[in-house]
Amino acid sequence: MGSTRLPGKVLRPIAGRPLLAHVLGRLADLRHDAQIVVATSTNPVDDVIYSFCTELGMSCFRGSETDVLARYWECALEYRFEQIVRLTADNPFTDVHELDRLIDIHLQAGNDYTHSFGDMPVGVGAEIFTFAGLQRSHLEGHASNHREHVNEYIQENPSKFRIGQLAVPAVKRQPSLRLTVDTADDYQRACELAERAPDRWLSTEDAIKLCLRSV
């Protein structure tokens, strides 16, 4: 909730639902079984996120606001997760179909870390860590960017981890398009797209078509 560029963005309304409700709602269509935990901070400004989760009956873990890597590791440790899928709460258009495929290839390949970034629009991809990979990052990644961004120790040390990347269909390749919510312009775009969605949850293909049509 303490975002400096867009304060309170996590619970800002998009098409009648808080942004976080879009993130969580999409996961109802996930084919894989997964325990969902919202990992927020202990900062009092995030009490409203805890209350929001409590009202939904959703698990909520609270940890460091600035050491996000420690928060993820502590959450995974408490819940005894062996695999951790990371979605950020400013991405209301996560592609759940590709997330299911990402989980498949991650498990089949026995990777430490697998992601679907780089080809699809910014904000629809996801990443998966093994607990061992996350723990190694936590123990060895001491730079400030490692603590803030969770995945950067792995990305900077590819020789230490088995890393995979999801190949996505050509129709979804639009890496210059922003479908995340980080600025006021992003938020306005997200609201417009959600209002024009032909289905309950806007697909990546439809989002790309709508954005290209409005350029």
C-alpha positions in Angstrom: 0.0 0.0 0.0 3.0 2.3 0.5 4.0 2.6 -3.1 5.5 6.0 -3.7 4.6 6.2 -7.4 1.0 5.1 -6.9 0.0 5.0 -3.3 -2.6 2.4 -2.3 -2.4 0.7 -5.7 -2.9 -2.8 -4.4 -6.5 -2.1 -3.4 -7.4 0.5 -6.0 -10.6 -0.5 -7.8 -10.5 -1.9 -11.3 -13.8 -2.6 -12.9 -15.5 -2.8 -9.5 -12.9 -5.0 -7.8 -9.8 -4.1 -5.9 -6.6 -4.8 -7.9 -5.6 -7.6 -5.5 -9.0 -9.3 -6.0 -8.2 -9.5 -9.7 -4.9 -11.3 -8.9 -6.5 -13.7 -6.6 -9.7 -14.2 -8.6 -7.8 -15.4 -11.7 -6.1 -18.1 -9.7 -9.5 -19.9 -9.3 -9.0 -21.0 -12.9 -5.6 -22.5 -12.2 -5.5 -26.2 -13.1 -2.8 -27.1 -10.6 -3.6 -27.3 -6.9 -1.9 -24.5 -5.0 -2.2 -23.0 -1.6 -2.5 -19.2 -2.0 -0.8 -16.9 0.6 -0.7 -13.1 0.4 2.7 -12.1 1.7 2.5 -8.5 2.8 4.6 -6.4 5.2 4.3 -5.6 8.9 4.1 -1.9 8.1 0.8 -0.6 9.7 -0.1 0.9 6.3 -0.6 -2.7 5.1 -3.1 -3.6 7.9 -5.8 -3.0 5.3 -4.4 -5.8 3.2 -4.4 -8.1 6.2 -8.1 -7.1 6.9 -9.0 -7.7 3.2 -7.5 -11.2 3.3 -9.2 -12.0 6.6 -12.6 -11.0 5.1 -12.0 -13.3 2.1 -10.8 -16.2 4.3 -7.4 -15.9 2.6 -4.1 -16.8 4.2 -1.9 -13.7 4.9 1.8 -13.7 5.9 3.5 -10.6 7.2 7.2 -9.9 7.1 9.8 -7.2 6.3 8.7 -4.4 4.0 12.2 -3.7 2.6 13.7 -7.2 2.7 11.3 -8.9 0.3 13.6 -11.9 -0.2 13.5 -12.6 3.6 9.7 -12.2 3.6 9.3 -14.8 0.8 11.8 -17.2 2.5 10.1 -16.9 5.9 6.7 -17.4 4.3 7.8 -20.5 2.4 9.5 -21.8 5.6 6.3 -21.3 7.7 4.0 -23.0 5.2 6.6 -25.7 4.3 6.4 -25.0 0.6 8.6 -27.0 -1.7 7.7 -24.9 -4.8 6.9 -21.2 -4.6 5.1 -19.5 -7.4 5.6 -15.7 -7.3 2.9 -13.3 -8.5 3.2 -9.6 -7.6 0.1 -7.8 -6.4 0.3 -5.0 -9.1 -0.4 -7.4 -12.0 -4.1 -7.8 -12.5 -3.8 -9.6 -15.9 -1.7 -12.7 -15.0 -2.0 -15.3 -17.8 -3.2 -18.3 -15.8 -3.1 -20.6 -18.8 0.6 -19.9 -19.3 1.1 -20.2 -15.5 -0.2 -23.7 -15.6 2.2 -24.5 -18.5 5.0 -22.8 -16.6 4.4 -25.1 -13.6 4.4 -28.1 -15.9 7.8 -27.4 -17.5 9.3 -26.4 -14.2 8.4 -29.7 -12.5 9.2 -31.8 -15.6 12.6 -30.2 -16.0 13.5 -30.3 -12.3 14.5 -26.6 -12.4 15.5 -24.5 -9.5 13.9 -21.5 -11.1 11.6 -21.1 -14.1 10.0 -17.9 -15.5 7.8 -16.6 -18.3 9.2 -13.1 -18.6 10.7 -11.4 -21.7 8.2 -12.2 -24.5 4.7 -11.6 -23.1 3.5 -8.1 -22.1 5.0 -6.8 -18.8 2.8 -7.9 -16.0 1.2 -11.2 -17.3 4.2 -13.5 -16.6 5.2 -15.4 -13.4 8.1 -17.2 -11.9 8.6 -20.3 -9.8 11.4 -21.1 -7.2 12.2 -24.4 -5.5 12.5 -23.9 -1.7 16.2 -24.8 -2.1 16.7 -22.2 -4.7 14.9 -19.5 -2.7 16.8 -20.5 0.4 20.2 -20.3 -1.4 19.3 -16.8 -2.7 18.3 -15.8 0.9 21.6 -17.1 2.4 23.9 -15.9 -0.4 22.3 -12.8 -1.9 23.4 -9.9 0.3 23.2 -7.0 -2.2 20.3 -4.5 -1.8 18.8 -5.5 -5.1 18.8 -9.1 -4.1 16.9 -8.4 -1.0 14.4 -6.1 -2.8 13.7 -8.0 -6.0 13.8 -11.7 -4.8 14.8 -13.2 -8.2 17.9 -11.1 -9.0 20.5 -13.3 -7.2 19.4 -16.2 -9.3 19.4 -14.2 -12.5 22.9 -12.8 -11.7 24.3 -16.3 -10.9 23.0 -18.7 -13.6 25.8 -21.1 -13.0 24.6 -21.9 -9.5 21.0 -22.8 -10.5 19.1 -24.8 -13.1 17.0 -22.1 -14.8 14.2 -22.5 -17.4 12.1 -20.1 -19.5 8.7 -20.7 -20.9 8.3 -20.5 -24.6 5.0 -18.7 -25.3 2.9 -18.6 -28.5 3.6 -15.9 -31.0 0.2 -14.4 -30.6 1.1 -13.5 -27.0 4.6 -12.0 -27.8 4.3 -8.3 -27.1 7.1 -7.5 -24.6 6.9 -3.7 -25.1 3.3 -3.6 -23.8 2.7 -2.7 -20.2 -0.1 -4.6 -18.4 1.3 -4.0 -14.9 0.1 -1.2 -12.6 3.0 0.9 -11.5 2.0 4.4 -12.5 -1.2 6.5 -12.9 -1.1 5.9 -16.6 -0.8 2.1 -16.0 -3.8 2.2 -13.7 -5.9 4.1 -16.2 -5.0 1.6 -18.9 -5.9 -1.3 -16.6 -9.2 0.2 -15.8 -10.1 0.8 -19.4 -9.0 -2.7 -20.5 -11.0 -4.4 -17.6 -14.1 -2.4 -18.5 -13.8 -3.5 -22.1 -13.1 -7.2 -21.4 -15.3 -9.5 -23.5 -15.1 -12.2 -20.8 -14.9 -12.3 -17.0 -11.1 -12.2 -17.1 -9.4 -10.4 -20.0 -7.1 -12.8 -21.9 -3.6 -11.8 -22.9 -4.6 -12.1 -26.6 -7.6 -9.8 -26.1 -5.6 -7.3 -24.0 -3.0 -7.1 -26.8 -5.7 -6.6 -29.4 -7.4 -3.8 -27.4 -4.1 -2.0 -26.8 -3.0 -2.2 -30.4 -6.4 -1.0 -31.5 -6.2 2.0 -29.3 -2.7 3.1 -30.4 
